[in-house]
């Protein structure tokens, strides 16, 4: 049974947390947004009317769970975005921006519905498993998956649990 998000983004006061798995994924965000490092190691700043805090997660579901927990424990944010390079499948091409409507944890089959900040389509499927088998990739494409990664579902689980006043599931 899918877990549903609260709905579209509220633009009255926007505070965004950005999580990126690798330094090479976080660095362009920090540079482009002109963020500065705070004493706790997060990168913070203001872009237009949006307060931004950006942090690195490390790779994999366990590290992503811990980083999302740290972010939400230390900063008040309205929305969390995952920024990074995912393995595009199906019609996805190098350089495509993927803003999914659904994030799937491949290990548990739990689905999380995004509150997109722009037009969204397709699914991202997350697992610590690196999938290369053509038949499994084809099955994921048939399910509407546009990209595979190793962090997004863990971050979605933490955010969903926090919104509901619970602890996230352990990894």
Secondary structure, 3 states (H helix, E strand, C coil): CCECCCCCCCCCCEEEEEEECCHHHHHHHHHHHCCEECCCCCEEEEECCEEEEEEECCCCHHHHHHHHHHHHHHCCCCEEEECCCCEECCCCCCCCCCCCCEEEECCCCCEEECCCCCCCCCEEEECCCCCCCHHHHHHHHHCCEEEEECCHHHHHHHHHHHHCCCCCCCC
